[in-house]
């Protein structure tokens, strides 16, 4: 249960909730806590996948405790570094080939492989994560035909609404490989329609600014074959063809899978390898930050939850029954940010309050390495008032739309100030 874990800092955010670092109170092992679909995760157990370790619930939330990945995701590092070198990318692609082939052996299609969903552990090994839209094929329906995934990484057969199988994951791996090497995706456009047209019809072209080996280009070309039958990785011999490709010559696949191979890039453990604004968001916009709740014993809703969501512990023999369906009524309630539209200054006052309050102070104590990130994000502070330089930059970092104009005082156009000015409370 949640009371068995110490709640620590927020280290990420996925499609269905945030990722929080937690520590088991008994054995002191550290994990990542995330709200995520459980049914597929219970089927998987692989060293290069972010595995499910525990599952439990209270009256308000369903919890899954996953392997902790302190190295950050490849999107974070890609945004920081711009690109990876070919040696690094080859290592990540090789480990992803192993994790992807494993889930395919379980008849599971991930459908959302991209840098955001590849997490590094503290040593630099790549793990496949985020099975929110994964699907499992069955003998009764050995294919899918619905559109799912992130548009820029979708295979042509998905866009054409054709029947598809596991081949779509190899396409997504090709897009990811290209992006890690060149810092851009091979197919794009300034609208969804143009991106789709580019994926379906544009030929693959490699940027000249970064030189890669012929073997590397061959792998990318093979993964990005528009016809599934021509795609590298397709069919029963597809995995063997991938592993035996000259680009991977010299790699020890057993060492890669057991994580004994030396990664070419080791994340800096002295700095947070995630976006610092995740914690800021919880402090400012969460109606009810995560905490331990007592469980009701006779609640009808609780009885229903206990029936559909049995506890799971990876250390015990046997596995609990998976969720029968997604129950959206059990998804954690999110604050209605629309109610802040008319309260532009509210953001500032709440931020200023948290700068010197217990929750903010406790968060910094639990995450001392994040202090630099906070200072660079928020700017100079004062015990009584907070000063924020360049609010447009803060808004851009924070990823907010300007619907309420929060970073310019009152939220009314007539009170807008220049971004270069300092703001005091």
ChimeraX attribute file (.defattr): number of C-alpha atoms within 10 A of each C-alpha:
attribute: neighborCount
match mode: 1-to-1
recipient: residues
	/A:1	15
	/A:2	24
	/A:3	12
	/A:4	12
	/A:5	20
	/A:6	15
	/A:7	19
	/A:8	17
	/A:9	19
	/A:10	25
	/A:11	23
	/A:12	21
	/A:13	15
	/A:14	14
	/A:15	10
	/A:16	14
	/A:17	15
	/A:18	18
	/A:19	22
	/A:20	23
	/A:21	23
	/A:22	23
	/A:23	18
	/A:24	15
	/A:25	12
	/A:26	8
	/A:27	7
	/A:28	11
	/A:29	12
	/A:30	20
	/A:31	22
	/A:32	26
	/A:33	29
	/A:34	23
	/A:35	23
	/A:36	24
	/A:37	21
	/A:38	21
	/A:39	18
	/A:40	20
	/A:41	22
	/A:42	20
	/A:43	14
	/A:44	16
	/A:45	15
	/A:46	15
	/A:47	19
	/A:48	26
	/A:49	25
	/A:50	27
	/A:51	22
	/A:52	25
	/A:53	19
	/A:54	20
	/A:55	23
	/A:56	18
	/A:57	19
	/A:58	17
	/A:59	17
	/A:60	16
	/A:61	17
	/A:62	20
	/A:63	21
	/A:64	24
	/A:65	27
	/A:66	26
	/A:67	21
	/A:68	24
	/A:69	24
	/A:70	23
	/A:71	24
	/A:72	26
	/A:73	24
	/A:74	22
	/A:75	19
	/A:76	17
	/A:77	20
	/A:78	18
	/A:79	10
	/A:80	10
	/A:81	11
	/A:82	15
	/A:83	19
	/A:84	19
	/A:85	15
	/A:86	18
	/A:87	13
	/A:88	15
	/A:89	21
	/A:90	19
	/A:91	22
	/A:92	24
	/A:93	18
	/A:94	21
	/A:95	24
	/A:96	24
	/A:97	22
	/A:98	23
	/A:99	22
	/A:100	24
	/A:101	20
	/A:102	17
	/A:103	22
	/A:104	18
	/A:105	11
	/A:106	13
	/A:107	18
	/A:108	22
	/A:109	26
	/A:110	24
	/A:111	27
	/A:112	24
	/A:113	29
	/A:114	25
	/A:115	21
	/A:116	19
	/A:117	20
	/A:118	24
	/A:119	26
	/A:120	26
	/A:121	19
	/A:122	16
	/A:123	18
	/A:124	22
	/A:125	28
	/A:126	30
	/A:127	25
	/A:128	28
	/A:129	23
	/A:130	22
	/A:131	21
	/A:132	19
	/A:133	14
	/A:134	18
	/A:135	17
	/A:136	19
	/A:137	16
	/A:138	10
	/A:139	7
	/A:140	6
	/A:141	8
	/A:142	13
	/A:143	18
	/A:144	18
	/A:145	14
	/A:146	12
	/A:147	15
	/A:148	16
	/A:149	19
	/A:150	13
	/A:151	17
	/A:152	20
	/A:153	23
	/A:154	22
	/A:155	29
	/A:156	23
	/A:157	19
	/A:158	20
	/A:159	17
	/A:160	12
	/A:161	12
	/A:162	14
	/A:163	12
	/A:164	18
	/A:165	22
	/A:166	26
	/A:167	24
	/A:168	27
	/A:169	25
	/A:170	27
	/A:171	28
	/A:172	25
	/A:173	23
	/A:174	27
	/A:175	25
	/A:176	26
	/A:177	25
	/A:178	23
	/A:179	21
	/A:180	26
	/A:181	23
	/A:182	22
	/A:183	17
	/A:184	15
	/A:185	16
	/A:186	22
	/A:187	20
	/A:188	18
	/A:189	13
	/A:190	7
	/A:191	9
	/A:192	12
	/A:193	11
	/A:194	13
	/A:195	16
	/A:196	21
	/A:197	16
	/A:198	18
	/A:199	23
	/A:200	16
	/A:201	11
	/A:202	13
	/A:203	13
	/A:204	14
	/A:205	10
	/A:206	15
	/A:207	11
	/A:208	8
	/A:209	7
	/A:210	12
	/A:211	13
	/A:212	16
	/A:213	9
	/A:214	10
	/A:215	13
	/A:216	20
	/A:217	16
	/A:218	15
	/A:219	19
	/A:220	22
	/A:221	19
	/A:222	19
	/A:223	26
	/A:224	27
	/A:225	19
	/A:226	19
	/A:227	11
	/A:228	22
	/A:229	11
	/A:230	14
	/A:231	22
	/A:232	26
	/A:233	25
	/A:234	20
	/A:235	15
	/A:236	8
	/A:237	10
	/A:238	14
	/A:239	16
	/A:240	12
	/A:241	14
	/A:242	19
	/A:243	17
	/A:244	12
	/A:245	14
	/A:246	14
	/A:247	18
	/A:248	18
	/A:249	9
	/A:250	8
	/A:251	15
	/A:252	12
	/A:253	16
	/A:254	11
	/A:255	11
	/A:256	22
	/A:257	19
	/A:258	12
	/A:259	17
	/A:260	11
	/A:261	15
	/A:262	13
	/A:263	16
	/A:264	15
	/A:265	17
	/A:266	14
	/A:267	18
	/A:268	14
	/A:269	12
	/A:270	9
	/A:271	15
	/A:272	20
	/A:273	23
	/A:274	20
	/A:275	18
	/A:276	22
	/A:277	20
	/A:278	18
	/A:279	19
	/A:280	20
	/A:281	12
	/A:282	15
	/A:283	18
	/A:284	16
	/A:285	16
	/A:286	15
	/A:287	13
	/A:288	11
	/A:289	9
	/A:290	12
	/A:291	10
	/A:292	13
	/A:293	13
	/A:294	10
	/A:295	12
	/A:296	12
	/A:297	9
	/A:298	8
	/A:299	11
	/A:300	10
	/A:301	13
	/A:302	17
	/A:303	14
	/A:304	10
	/A:305	21
	/A:306	15
	/A:307	13
	/A:308	16
	/A:309	22
	/A:310	15
	/A:311	18
	/A:312	22
	/A:313	15
	/A:314	15
	/A:315	9
	/A:316	7
	/A:317	7
	/A:318	9
	/A:319	14
	/A:320	14
	/A:321	14
	/A:322	18
	/A:323	17
	/A:324	10
	/A:325	11
	/A:326	12
	/A:327	10
	/A:328	7
	/A:329	8
	/A:330	13
	/A:331	15
	/A:332	13
	/A:333	12
	/A:334	11
	/A:335	11
	/A:336	10
	/A:337	11
	/A:338	10
	/A:339	9
	/A:340	16
	/A:341	14
	/A:342	15
	/A:343	17
	/A:344	19
	/A:345	19
	/A:346	18
	/A:347	16
	/A:348	23
	/A:349	14
	/A:350	13
	/A:351	19
	/A:352	20
	/A:353	18
	/A:354	16
	/A:355	19
	/A:356	16
	/A:357	12
	/A:358	11
	/A:359	13
	/A:360	17
	/A:361	13
	/A:362	12
	/A:363	18
	/A:364	16
	/A:365	12
	/A:366	13
	/A:367	15
	/A:368	12
	/A:369	14
	/A:370	20
	/A:371	16
	/A:372	13
	/A:373	16
	/A:374	16
	/A:375	11
	/A:376	12
	/A:377	19
	/A:378	20
	/A:379	14
	/A:380	13
	/A:381	15
	/A:382	11
	/A:383	10
	/A:384	10
	/A:385	18
	/A:386	20
	/A:387	16
	/A:388	20
	/A:389	18
	/A:390	17
	/A:391	20
	/A:392	16
	/A:393	15
	/A:394	18
	/A:395	16
	/A:396	11
	/A:397	13
	/A:398	16
	/A:399	10
	/A:400	14
	/A:401	10
	/A:402	14
	/A:403	12
	/A:404	22
	/A:405	20
	/A:406	23
	/A:407	25
	/A:408	21
	/A:409	21
	/A:410	17
	/A:411	21
	/A:412	14
	/A:413	11
	/A:414	7
	/A:415	9
	/A:416	13
	/A:417	14
	/A:418	10
	/A:419	14
	/A:420	11
	/A:421	11
	/A:422	12
	/A:423	18
	/A:424	14
	/A:425	12
